[in-house]
């Protein structure tokens, strides 16, 4: 399942190319953007299918209302902009129009998390997963590499109902072999097997977790590594089994520790298998402007920082 060639690729380019492929097969797919199509790469769809692409301008709430109307008319709608603008600015339209009516609108937001970098706190969505997973009937998905991005977008195009899919700004190392990996919307994925602790992650932090896991294994600490691209609905079976075995769970995410993957894990563990849970993400704080890697280091999300934090959690001197 894991890729032999860890090629670095752009998830936004993969998103744009996949939309074009799907658009050739399904003429009911339409794409909307809020004047950021070159950043989200929906411009690729716009170039090939200009009659099915709508630039709504810097009017994100109007874009969501338009998406709802097109979905009412039988279209499968992909609406894209930056994660901050797609969620916080449009909560009313998403909740009361798209989700309340269970409309076939896929909100594919790019530039999620602290790795938006130099654009700073106003553009760094650290709460978007919390917003979206709290709305009834919304599916929430955070792919970890381009292999998964492609399969998630294909899944979205062929599955009715509202979804929120978060894609990072950063290029991603290929984790999953495109020939062997198959996205499963109803299960987590065990990538590594261990006995001492459970590490849960998704999105761009998964690659950092896998690097940290290698270092931990070198000193005799063996970890289950679970990838949970689907934060909602949260399929708890694998996590329950792992937490019962290891009794210690670490959650790593490029999001606030409040309301995201860490909260989903805590809710499950509290109910089914009480265990120690250590959440690693941004605390109750806004982001700041800086180079992507420096920000990951500052907020403790690089493999080196994860290694140090996990050793402390394990009480290893």
C-alpha positions as CSV (number, residue, x, y, z in Angstrom):
1,X,0.0,0.0,0.0
2,X,2.8,2.4,0.8
3,X,4.5,4.1,-2.2
4,X,8.0,2.9,-3.3
5,X,8.6,6.3,-5.0
6,X,8.1,9.1,-2.5
7,X,7.6,11.8,-5.2
8,X,6.7,15.3,-4.2
9,X,3.5,16.5,-5.9
10,X,1.0,19.3,-5.7
11,X,-2.4,18.3,-4.3
12,X,-4.0,21.3,-5.8
13,X,-2.8,20.3,-9.3
14,X,-4.1,16.8,-8.7
15,X,-7.5,18.3,-7.7
16,X,-7.7,20.4,-10.9
17,X,-6.6,17.5,-13.1
18,X,-9.1,15.1,-11.5
19,X,-11.9,17.6,-12.0
20,X,-11.1,17.7,-15.7
21,X,-11.1,13.9,-15.9
22,X,-14.4,13.7,-14.1
23,X,-15.9,16.5,-16.2
24,X,-15.2,14.6,-19.4
25,X,-17.2,11.7,-18.1
26,X,-20.0,13.5,-16.3
27,X,-21.6,16.5,-18.0
28,X,-23.6,17.3,-14.8
29,X,-20.5,18.3,-12.9
30,X,-20.1,22.1,-12.5
31,X,-17.4,24.0,-10.7
32,X,-17.5,27.3,-8.9
33,X,-14.7,29.4,-7.5
34,X,-14.4,32.7,-5.6
35,X,-11.8,34.5,-7.7
36,X,-9.0,32.1,-6.7
37,X,-9.1,29.6,-9.5
38,X,-5.4,29.8,-10.2
39,X,-4.6,29.1,-6.5
40,X,-7.2,26.3,-6.1
41,X,-6.4,25.0,-9.7
42,X,-10.0,24.9,-10.7
43,X,-8.7,27.0,-13.6
44,X,-7.9,23.7,-15.3
45,X,-11.6,22.8,-15.4
46,X,-12.5,26.4,-16.5
47,X,-10.1,26.1,-19.4
48,X,-11.6,22.9,-20.7
49,X,-15.3,23.5,-19.8
50,X,-15.9,27.2,-19.6
51,X,-19.6,26.7,-19.9
52,X,-19.7,24.7,-16.7
53,X,-17.4,26.9,-14.7
54,X,-18.6,30.0,-12.7
55,X,-16.3,32.5,-11.1
56,X,-18.4,34.1,-8.4
57,X,-15.8,36.7,-7.5
58,X,-14.9,37.6,-3.9
59,X,-18.4,36.8,-2.8
60,X,-18.1,33.4,-1.1
61,X,-21.6,33.5,0.5
62,X,-23.1,34.1,-2.9
63,X,-21.0,31.2,-4.3
64,X,-22.5,28.8,-1.7
65,X,-26.0,30.0,-2.5
66,X,-25.3,29.6,-6.2
67,X,-23.9,26.1,-5.6
68,X,-27.1,25.2,-3.7
69,X,-29.3,26.4,-6.6
70,X,-27.3,24.4,-9.2
71,X,-27.5,21.3,-6.9
72,X,-31.3,21.8,-6.7
73,X,-31.3,21.7,-10.5
74,X,-29.6,18.3,-10.5
75,X,-26.0,19.3,-10.9
76,X,-23.0,17.8,-8.9
77,X,-21.3,21.0,-7.7
78,X,-17.7,21.5,-6.6
79,X,-17.2,24.9,-4.9
80,X,-13.7,26.0,-4.1
81,X,-11.8,28.8,-2.3
82,X,-9.4,29.0,0.6
83,X,-10.4,27.0,3.7
84,X,-10.9,30.1,5.8
85,X,-13.2,31.8,3.4
86,X,-15.1,28.6,2.5
87,X,-16.1,27.9,6.1
88,X,-16.1,30.7,8.6
89,X,-17.5,33.2,6.0
90,X,-20.2,30.9,4.7
91,X,-21.5,29.0,7.8
92,X,-25.0,30.2,7.4
93,X,-25.3,29.2,3.7
94,X,-23.6,25.9,4.3
95,X,-25.7,25.0,7.4
96,X,-29.2,26.3,6.4
97,X,-29.1,25.8,2.6
98,X,-26.7,23.1,1.6
99,X,-26.7,20.7,4.6
100,X,-30.3,21.2,5.8
101,X,-31.4,20.2,2.3
102,X,-28.7,17.5,1.9
103,X,-27.7,19.1,-1.4
104,X,-25.0,17.6,-3.7
105,X,-22.4,20.3,-3.0
106,X,-18.7,19.4,-2.5
107,X,-16.8,22.2,-0.8
108,X,-13.2,21.6,-1.7
109,X,-11.1,24.1,0.2
110,X,-7.4,24.6,-0.3
111,X,-4.9,26.4,1.9
112,X,-6.0,24.8,5.1
113,X,-4.0,24.9,8.3
114,X,-0.8,26.6,9.6
115,X,1.1,25.8,6.3
116,X,-0.7,28.6,4.5
117,X,2.5,30.3,5.7
118,X,3.3,34.0,5.0
119,X,-0.4,34.9,4.4
120,X,-0.7,34.9,8.2
121,X,-3.5,34.4,10.8
122,X,-6.3,35.9,8.7
123,X,-5.8,33.2,6.1
124,X,-4.8,30.2,8.2
125,X,-7.9,28.1,8.9
126,X,-7.3,26.3,12.2
127,X,-10.9,25.9,13.0
128,X,-12.5,24.8,9.7
129,X,-12.7,21.1,10.6
130,X,-14.4,22.0,13.9
131,X,-17.0,24.1,12.0
132,X,-17.7,21.5,9.4
133,X,-17.9,18.4,11.6
134,X,-20.5,20.1,13.9
135,X,-23.0,20.5,11.0
136,X,-25.5,17.7,10.5
137,X,-25.2,15.6,7.3
138,X,-21.8,17.0,6.4
139,X,-19.0,14.6,5.6
140,X,-15.5,15.8,6.4
141,X,-12.4,14.4,4.6
142,X,-8.7,15.4,4.9
143,X,-6.5,13.5,2.4
144,X,-2.8,12.9,3.0
145,X,-1.2,12.8,-0.4
146,X,-2.0,13.2,-4.1
147,X,-3.0,9.5,-4.5
148,X,-5.6,10.0,-1.9
149,X,-6.7,13.4,-3.2
150,X,-7.5,11.9,-6.6
151,X,-9.5,9.0,-5.1
152,X,-11.4,11.3,-2.6
153,X,-12.5,13.7,-5.4
154,X,-13.6,10.7,-7.5
155,X,-15.5,9.4,-4.5
156,X,-17.1,12.8,-3.9
157,X,-18.3,13.0,-7.5
158,X,-20.0,9.7,-7.3
159,X,-21.5,10.0,-3.8
160,X,-24.5,12.2,-3.2
161,X,-24.7,14.8,-0.4
162,X,-22.6,17.6,1.1
163,X,-18.9,17.1,1.8
164,X,-16.1,19.3,3.0
165,X,-12.7,18.2,1.6
166,X,-9.6,20.1,2.8
167,X,-6.5,20.2,0.6
168,X,-3.2,21.9,1.8
169,X,-1.3,24.6,0.1
170,X,2.0,22.7,0.4
171,X,3.3,20.0,-2.0
172,X,3.0,16.6,-0.5
173,X,5.3,13.5,-0.4
174,X,3.6,10.5,-2.0
175,X,2.7,8.1,0.8
176,X,0.3,5.7,-0.9
177,X,1.0,3.5,-4.0
178,X,-1.6,4.6,-6.6
179,X,-1.8,1.0,-7.9
180,X,-2.5,-0.5,-4.5
181,X,-4.2,2.1,-2.4
182,X,-8.0,2.3,-2.3
183,X,-9.7,5.0,-0.4
184,X,-12.2,3.6,2.2
185,X,-14.8,6.1,3.4
186,X,-16.0,3.9,6.3
187,X,-12.7,2.9,7.9
188,X,-9.4,4.2,9.2
189,X,-6.2,2.8,7.8
190,X,-3.5,1.1,9.8
191,X,-0.2,1.9,8.3
192,X,2.2,0.7,11.0
193,X,1.7,-2.0,13.6
194,X,3.0,-1.6,17.2
195,X,2.3,-2.4,20.8
196,X,3.4,0.7,22.9
197,X,1.2,3.5,21.7
198,X,-1.2,4.6,19.0
199,X,-0.6,7.6,16.7
200,X,-3.5,9.0,14.8
201,X,-3.2,11.6,12.0
202,X,-4.3,12.7,8.6
203,X,-3.5,15.3,6.0
204,X,0.0,16.7,5.6
205,X,1.0,15.8,9.1
206,X,0.9,12.1,8.3
207,X,4.2,12.2,6.5
208,X,5.8,13.8,9.6
209,X,4.2,11.1,11.8
210,X,5.7,8.4,9.7
211,X,9.2,9.9,10.0
212,X,8.8,10.3,13.7
213,X,7.6,6.7,14.0
214,X,10.8,5.4,12.3
215,X,12.9,7.2,14.9
216,X,10.8,5.9,17.8
217,X,11.1,2.3,16.5
218,X,14.9,2.7,16.4
219,X,14.9,3.1,20.2
220,X,12.5,0.3,20.8
221,X,9.1,2.2,20.9
222,X,6.7,0.5,18.5
223,X,3.6,2.5,17.5
224,X,0.4,1.7,15.7
225,X,0.0,4.4,13.1
226,X,-3.6,5.0,12.1
227,X,-4.6,7.3,9.2
228,X,-8.0,8.8,9.5
229,X,-8.8,10.8,6.3
230,X,-12.5,10.8,7.2
231,X,-13.1,12.8,10.3
232,X,-16.8,12.6,9.9
233,X,-18.5,10.2,10.0
234,X,-15.8,8.8,12.3
235,X,-15.3,5.0,12.0
236,X,-14.0,4.1,15.4
237,X,-13.5,0.3,15.1
238,X,-9.8,0.3,14.3
239,X,-9.0,3.1,16.8
240,X,-10.9,1.2,19.6
241,X,-9.0,-2.0,18.9
242,X,-5.6,-0.1,18.9
243,X,-6.4,2.0,22.0
244,X,-7.4,-1.0,24.0
245,X,-4.1,-2.6,23.1
246,X,-1.7,0.3,23.7
247,X,-3.6,2.4,26.3
248,X,-1.9,5.5,25.0
249,X,-3.0,7.6,22.1
250,X,-1.3,10.6,20.3
251,X,-3.3,12.6,17.8
252,X,-1.4,14.9,15.3
253,X,-3.2,17.4,13.1
254,X,-2.6,20.6,11.2
255,X,-5.6,22.2,13.0
256,X,-6.6,23.5,16.4
257,X,-6.6,20.8,19.1
258,X,-10.2,22.0,19.8
259,X,-12.9,20.4,17.6
260,X,-10.9,18.6,15.0
261,X,-9.5,15.1,14.7
262,X,-8.2,15.2,18.3
263,X,-11.7,15.9,19.6
264,X,-13.2,13.1,17.5
265,X,-10.7,10.7,18.9
266,X,-11.3,11.9,22.5
267,X,-15.0,11.5,22.1
268,X,-14.6,7.9,20.9
269,X,-12.0,6.9,23.5
270,X,-14.1,8.4,26.3
271,X,-17.0,6.3,25.3
272,X,-15.5,3.0,24.3
273,X,-12.0,2.5,25.7
274,X,-10.8,5.1,28.3
275,X,-7.1,5.8,27.6
276,X,-4.6,8.6,27.9
277,X,-4.8,10.9,24.8
278,X,-2.2,13.5,23.9
279,X,-3.4,16.0,21.2
280,X,-0.7,17.7,19.1
281,X,-1.8,20.7,17.0
282,X,-2.2,24.4,17.5
283,X,-3.5,25.4,20.9
284,X,-6.2,27.9,21.6
285,X,-4.4,30.5,19.5
286,X,-4.4,32.2,16.1
287,X,-1.6,31.5,13.6
288,X,1.0,33.9,12.5
289,X,3.0,34.9,9.4
290,X,6.1,32.9,8.5
291,X,7.7,30.3,6.2
292,X,5.7,27.1,6.2
293,X,8.4,24.8,7.7
294,X,9.3,27.3,10.4
295,X,5.6,27.5,11.4
296,X,5.4,23.7,11.5
297,X,8.4,23.7,13.8
298,X,7.1,26.5,16.0
299,X,3.8,24.7,16.6
300,X,5.5,21.3,17.1
301,X,4.3,19.6,14.0
302,X,7.6,18.5,12.4
303,X,8.9,15.0,12.7
304,X,11.7,16.2,15.1
305,X,9.2,18.0,17.4
306,X,6.8,15.1,17.3
307,X,9.6,12.7,18.3
308,X,10.5,14.9,21.3
309,X,6.9,15.4,22.4
310,X,6.0,11.7,22.1
311,X,9.1,10.7,24.2
312,X,8.0,13.2,26.9
313,X,4.4,11.7,26.8
314,X,5.9,8.2,27.1
315,X,8.0,9.5,30.0
316,X,11.2,8.3,28.2
317,X,14.3,10.1,29.5
